Amino acid sequence: MIRSELREHVFKMVFQIEFNEPADMPEHFELYIDSLERATDQDRTYIETKYKAVLEKISEIDALIDEKSKDWKTKRMNKADLAILRLAVYEMKWDEDVPVGVAINEAVELAKRFSGESGPAFVNGVLARLAE
């Protein structure tokens, strides 16, 4: 899979944490990863590694998002936007393999596919303030 496809799968797993108990997530992850017929072992490892890395930093990520978002805190955000932002903030701050500009562009593309009409602009605005 190409990197943007892998990122989409990580986003989908990060999105699920808003709707499932933390204790149930390992099982949800396994079911999801097993449903990816075209995924190689390397793809599965990439998805799992990045997903777990985001989860590990979630409180720090949410604090950064809350600091940079105007009038919207993580508790009130659209859940798709929140998952997109969480993944992008992780990539911007802790993933040395992903340039900041790429993280922002990929997040906006995810927002175009999975968020509402104002999602891409909202995601771009929060991430641009974080990048400053």
C-alpha positions in Angstrom: 0.0 0.0 0.0 1.1 3.6 -0.5 1.7 5.8 2.4 -1.6 7.7 2.1 -3.6 4.5 2.2 -1.7 3.4 5.3 -2.4 6.8 6.9 -6.1 6.4 6.1 -6.2 3.0 7.9 -4.4 4.6 10.9 -7.0 7.4 10.9 -9.9 4.9 10.9 -8.4 3.1 14.0 -7.8 6.4 15.8 -11.4 7.4 15.0 -12.7 4.2 16.6 -11.2 5.1 20.0 -14.0 7.7 20.5 -16.7 5.0 20.3 -15.2 2.0 22.0 -13.9 1.1 25.4 -10.1 1.1 25.6 -10.1 -2.5 26.8 -12.0 -3.5 23.6 -9.6 -1.7 21.2 -7.1 -4.5 20.8 -9.8 -6.8 19.6 -11.2 -4.1 17.3 -7.7 -3.5 15.9 -7.2 -7.2 15.2 -10.6 -7.5 13.4 -9.9 -4.4 11.4 -6.3 -5.4 10.4 -7.5 -8.9 9.5 -10.1 -7.4 7.1 -7.4 -5.7 5.1 -6.9 -8.3 2.4 -4.2 -6.5 0.4 -2.2 -5.5 3.4 1.3 -7.1 3.6 3.0 -7.8 6.9 5.0 -4.6 6.5 1.7 -2.6 6.0 0.2 -4.2 9.1 3.2 -3.4 11.1 3.2 0.2 9.9 -0.5 0.7 10.7 -0.1 -0.9 14.2 3.1 1.0 15.1 1.7 4.4 14.1 -1.7 3.7 15.7 -0.1 2.7 19.0 2.2 5.7 18.9 -0.7 8.1 18.5 -2.5 6.4 21.4 0.6 6.7 23.6 0.7 10.5 23.0 -3.0 11.2 23.0 -3.1 13.4 26.1 -0.2 15.5 24.8 -1.7 15.7 21.3 -5.1 16.8 22.7 -3.4 19.5 24.8 -1.7 20.8 21.7 -4.9 20.8 19.7 -6.8 22.5 22.5 -4.1 25.2 22.6 -4.2 25.9 18.9 -7.9 25.6 18.1 -10.0 28.7 18.3 -13.3 28.3 20.1 -13.3 24.5 19.7 -11.9 22.2 22.3 -11.3 18.5 21.6 -14.4 17.5 23.6 -16.7 19.5 21.3 -15.0 18.7 17.9 -16.4 16.6 15.1 -15.0 13.2 15.8 -13.6 12.7 12.3 -11.8 16.1 12.5 -10.5 15.1 15.9 -9.1 11.8 14.7 -7.5 13.5 11.6 -5.9 16.2 13.8 -4.6 13.6 16.3 -2.9 11.7 13.6 -1.5 14.8 11.9 -0.3 16.4 15.2 1.5 13.1 16.0 3.2 13.1 12.6 4.2 16.8 12.8 5.7 16.5 16.3 7.0 13.0 16.7 7.3 11.2 13.3 10.6 12.2 11.8 9.7 10.4 8.5 6.9 12.8 7.7 7.6 16.4 6.8 5.3 18.9 8.4 3.9 20.1 5.1 3.1 16.5 4.1 1.3 15.9 7.4 -0.8 19.0 6.9 -1.6 18.2 3.3 -2.5 14.6 4.0 -4.7 15.7 6.9 -6.6 18.1 4.7 -7.1 15.3 2.1 -8.5 13.1 4.8 -10.9 15.9 5.9 -12.1 16.3 2.3 -13.1 12.6 2.3 -14.3 12.0 5.9 -15.4 15.4 7.3 -18.1 17.9 6.7 -18.0 20.9 4.3 -15.9 23.1 6.7 -13.7 20.2 7.9 -10.8 20.8 5.5 -10.5 24.5 6.4 -10.8 23.8 10.1 -8.1 21.1 10.1 -5.8 23.2 7.9 -6.3 26.2 10.3 -5.5 24.3 13.5 -2.5 22.6 11.9 -1.2 25.8 10.4 -1.2 27.4 13.8 0.6 24.4 15.3 3.2 24.6 12.5 4.1 28.3 13.3 
